[in-house]
Amino acid sequence: MSMTDPIADLLTRIRNALMSGHDRVSIPSSRMKRDIARILKEEGFIVDFRHEEDGRQGSLHLELRYGPHGEQVITGLERVSRPGRRVYVGRREIPEVLGGMGITILSTSRGVVDGQTAKRLGVGGEWLCNVW
């Protein structure tokens, strides 16, 4: 299976798992996907993640977070920069998602970071996605 946008695939798999009420989702792993999962965990959108090596690419297993009454913690995932249309933002142009209730994830020269960290570091980069 040829995949042209692995980040969009990650977001779609998370979205589909949430819509189906699953507690966990497994996806093919990559360094960027692990970095995005780390940010989602730090920001409280997922419970935990783990990387499992299988001799090839490996798998990334995410444990999804739900509220006390079963409501989704992640209500929206949006891919911004795509392989056919890259979107870059400067350090002063990093957007705020839902008035600070969501996060922006950027790929910068300092690694994959959330928007607040990028502002603190004073760097811009490729605007990968928004999560709220």
Residue frames relative to the residue before (quaternion, step in Angstrom):
aa qw qx qy qz dx dy dz
M 1.0000 0.0000 0.0000 0.0000 0.00 0.00 0.00
S 0.2501 -0.7696 0.5738 0.1260 3.55 -0.73 1.07
M 0.0841 -0.8009 0.5928 0.0102 3.54 -0.80 1.04
T 0.2434 -0.8107 0.5178 0.1246 3.56 -0.61 1.09
D 0.7954 0.1675 -0.0944 0.5748 3.60 1.14 -0.47
P 0.1814 -0.8355 0.5102 0.0940 3.60 0.11 1.26
I 0.6110 0.5404 -0.3645 0.4491 3.63 1.08 -0.57
A 0.6410 0.5023 -0.3240 0.4815 3.60 0.97 -0.80
D 0.6199 0.5367 -0.3369 0.4629 3.59 1.07 -0.73
L 0.6251 0.5324 -0.3258 0.4686 3.61 0.99 -0.84
L 0.6937 0.4759 -0.2822 0.4612 3.58 0.79 -1.00
T 0.6528 0.5149 -0.3133 0.4589 3.59 0.99 -0.80
R 0.6523 0.5055 -0.3207 0.4649 3.59 0.97 -0.81
I 0.6341 0.5070 -0.3305 0.4812 3.61 1.01 -0.75
R 0.6563 0.5195 -0.3046 0.4545 3.58 0.89 -0.97
N 0.6768 0.4921 -0.2925 0.4628 3.61 0.89 -0.93
A 0.6470 0.5133 -0.3209 0.4637 3.60 0.99 -0.82
L 0.6497 0.5092 -0.3156 0.4679 3.59 0.99 -0.80
M 0.6642 0.5076 -0.3074 0.4547 3.59 0.92 -0.88
S 0.7042 0.4377 -0.2541 0.4979 3.59 1.15 -0.62
G 0.4875 -0.6981 0.4096 0.3275 3.59 1.29 -0.09
H 0.3568 0.7453 -0.4928 0.2726 3.60 1.17 0.45
D 0.4513 -0.6848 0.5073 0.2647 3.56 -1.18 0.63
R 0.7943 0.1625 -0.0557 0.5828 3.56 1.15 -0.66
V 0.0756 -0.7584 0.6438 0.0681 3.51 -1.34 0.43
S 0.1885 -0.7714 0.6003 0.0951 3.57 -1.04 0.83
I 0.0104 -0.7946 0.6057 -0.0398 3.55 -0.98 0.92
P 0.5792 -0.5358 0.4507 0.4175 3.60 -1.18 0.34
S 0.3881 -0.7730 0.4678 0.1816 3.56 -0.89 0.94
S 0.0717 0.7313 -0.6782 0.0008 3.51 -1.38 0.41
R 0.6677 -0.5003 0.3520 0.4242 3.58 -1.21 0.32
M 0.6689 0.5004 -0.3136 0.4515 3.59 0.90 -0.89
K 0.6421 0.5111 -0.3277 0.4680 3.61 0.98 -0.77
R 0.6321 0.5130 -0.3323 0.4762 3.61 1.03 -0.74
D 0.6467 0.5121 -0.3210 0.4653 3.60 1.00 -0.78
I 0.6399 0.5037 -0.3227 0.4824 3.59 1.01 -0.77
A 0.6439 0.5092 -0.3195 0.4732 3.62 0.98 -0.82
R 0.6208 0.5383 -0.3401 0.4574 3.61 1.02 -0.76
I 0.6602 0.4929 -0.3039 0.4783 3.60 0.95 -0.86
L 0.6446 0.5161 -0.3279 0.4590 3.61 0.94 -0.83
K 0.6495 0.4993 -0.3165 0.4782 3.60 1.05 -0.73
E 0.6594 0.5161 -0.3116 0.4491 3.60 0.88 -0.93
E 0.7259 0.4275 -0.2343 0.4852 3.58 1.03 -0.78
G 0.5508 -0.6678 0.3654 0.3422 3.60 1.28 0.07
F 0.4608 0.6933 -0.4491 0.3246 3.60 1.18 0.31
I 0.7677 0.1528 -0.1213 0.6104 3.60 1.19 -0.48
V 0.5733 -0.5982 0.4341 0.3536 3.58 -1.20 0.48
D 0.7685 -0.2197 0.2005 0.5666 3.57 0.76 -1.04
F 0.1312 -0.7577 0.6278 0.1202 3.54 -1.34 0.13
R 0.0412 -0.7835 0.6176 0.0550 3.54 -1.26 0.39
H 0.3357 -0.7191 0.5788 0.1877 3.51 -1.18 0.74
E 0.1026 -0.7908 0.6029 0.0261 3.54 -0.85 0.99
E 0.3085 -0.7645 0.5432 0.1589 3.57 -0.65 1.16
D 0.0504 -0.8128 0.5801 0.0197 3.58 -0.96 0.83
G 0.6660 -0.5189 0.3006 0.4435 3.59 1.18 0.42
R 0.7241 0.3210 -0.2210 0.5691 3.58 1.24 -0.32
Q 0.8420 -0.0713 0.1122 0.5228 3.52 -0.47 -1.26
G 0.3900 -0.7084 0.4914 0.3235 3.55 1.04 -0.74
S 0.3134 -0.7318 0.5737 0.1924 3.54 -1.31 0.27
L 0.2372 -0.7316 0.6236 0.1398 3.51 -1.19 0.67
H 0.1198 -0.7984 0.5894 0.0285 3.57 -0.70 1.13
L 0.1218 -0.7989 0.5883 0.0275 3.58 -0.65 1.17
E 0.2163 -0.7358 0.6257 0.1424 3.55 -1.03 0.84
L 0.3045 -0.8034 0.4923 0.1395 3.56 -0.40 1.27
R 0.3471 -0.7333 0.5552 0.1830 3.56 -1.16 0.71
Y 0.0710 -0.7618 0.6434 0.0234 3.51 -1.11 0.87
G 0.5623 -0.6065 0.4468 0.3411 3.56 -1.23 0.46
P 0.7364 -0.4393 0.2797 0.4319 3.60 -1.28 0.10
H 0.7483 0.3367 -0.2058 0.5333 3.60 1.15 -0.49
G 0.6645 -0.5441 0.2892 0.4228 3.57 1.20 0.55
E 0.4670 0.6806 -0.4545 0.3349 3.58 1.22 0.15
Q 0.5559 -0.6265 0.4363 0.3288 3.57 -1.10 0.68
V 0.3798 -0.6933 0.5622 0.2428 3.57 -1.03 0.80
I 0.7044 0.3366 -0.2234 0.5837 3.58 1.06 -0.77
T 0.1035 -0.8178 0.5649 0.0378 3.57 -0.53 1.16
G 0.8165 0.0581 -0.0385 0.5731 3.58 1.21 -0.31
L 0.0621 -0.7525 0.6556 0.0145 3.52 -1.17 0.80
E 0.0108 0.8180 -0.5730 0.0504 3.59 -0.73 1.02
R 0.2851 -0.7308 0.5981 0.1638 3.56 -0.79 1.05
V 0.2001 -0.8023 0.5530 0.1028 3.60 -0.73 1.00
S 0.7692 0.2569 -0.1377 0.5687 3.59 0.59 -1.13
R 0.0857 -0.7998 0.5940 0.0126 3.56 -0.83 1.01
P 0.6725 -0.4957 0.3406 0.4313 3.60 -1.19 0.33
G 0.7178 0.4339 -0.2531 0.4820 3.61 1.04 -0.69
R 0.7887 0.1350 -0.0652 0.5962 3.58 1.22 -0.34
R 0.1284 -0.8095 0.5718 0.0362 3.55 -0.02 1.31
V 0.1455 -0.7769 0.6092 0.0644 3.56 -1.04 0.85
Y 0.0615 -0.7985 0.5988 -0.0100 3.56 -0.72 1.14
V 0.1074 -0.7797 0.6143 0.0561 3.55 -1.10 0.73
G 0.4301 -0.6738 0.5396 0.2641 3.51 -1.17 0.68
R 0.7030 -0.4811 0.3090 0.4229 3.55 -1.24 0.26
R 0.7020 0.4448 -0.2723 0.4850 3.61 1.10 -0.57
E 0.6827 0.4930 -0.2723 0.4656 3.59 1.28 -0.23
I 0.3942 0.7308 -0.4826 0.2787 3.62 1.24 0.09
P 0.3422 -0.7872 0.4771 0.1885 3.60 -0.54 1.15
E 0.3763 -0.6684 0.5912 0.2494 3.50 -1.35 0.39
V 0.2741 -0.7756 0.5493 0.1469 3.60 -0.86 0.92
L 0.8503 -0.0765 -0.0063 0.5207 3.57 -0.76 1.13
G 0.6801 -0.5171 0.2941 0.4284 3.56 0.84 0.95
G 0.7415 -0.3982 0.2177 0.4942 3.57 1.10 0.66
M 0.5374 0.6328 -0.4060 0.3820 3.60 1.24 -0.04
G 0.7386 0.3123 -0.1956 0.5646 3.58 1.23 -0.42
I 0.3699 -0.7168 0.5380 0.2449 3.55 -1.29 -0.09
T 0.3127 -0.6804 0.6304 0.2047 3.48 -1.37 0.49
I 0.1599 -0.7763 0.6011 0.1023 3.60 -0.92 0.81
L 0.0840 -0.8127 0.5762 -0.0192 3.55 -0.78 1.14
S 0.2835 -0.6887 0.6322 0.2137 3.52 -1.27 0.53
T 0.0080 -0.8290 0.5558 -0.0616 3.57 -0.40 1.24
S 0.6773 -0.4530 0.3729 0.4438 3.54 -1.32 -0.06
R 0.6774 0.4546 -0.2737 0.5094 3.59 1.28 -0.29
G 0.6896 -0.4416 0.2707 0.5062 3.58 1.27 0.26
V 0.6396 -0.4864 0.4109 0.4306 3.55 -1.32 -0.16
V 0.0852 0.8045 -0.5739 0.1271 3.58 -0.59 1.19
D 0.5298 -0.5879 0.4908 0.3646 3.54 -1.30 0.24
G 0.7114 -0.4915 0.3070 0.3976 3.57 -1.26 0.38
Q 0.6489 0.5234 -0.3225 0.4483 3.60 0.95 -0.83
T 0.6561 0.4997 -0.3051 0.4762 3.58 0.97 -0.86
A 0.6346 0.5275 -0.3285 0.4594 3.59 0.99 -0.81
K 0.6393 0.5102 -0.3244 0.4753 3.60 1.00 -0.80
R 0.6612 0.5105 -0.3039 0.4580 3.57 0.95 -0.90
L 0.6954 0.4520 -0.2637 0.4925 3.59 1.04 -0.80
G 0.3981 -0.7401 0.4564 0.2924 3.58 1.25 -0.34
V 0.5690 0.5757 -0.3909 0.4382 3.57 1.06 0.75
G 0.2584 -0.7127 0.6262 0.1822 3.53 -1.29 0.49
G 0.0223 0.8176 -0.5753 0.0044 3.56 -1.21 -0.21
E 0.7134 -0.3987 0.3268 0.4747 3.54 -1.24 -0.41
W 0.3445 -0.7458 0.5453 0.1665 3.54 -0.78 1.14
L 0.2182 -0.8339 0.4975 0.0978 3.58 -0.07 1.32
C 0.7906 -0.2237 0.2096 0.5301 3.59 0.61 -1.10
N 0.3178 -0.6852 0.6153 0.2257 3.50 -1.44 0.13
V 0.0746 -0.7722 0.6297 0.0402 3.56 -1.11 0.73
W 0.1072 0.7869 -0.6038 0.0685 3.58 -0.96 0.86
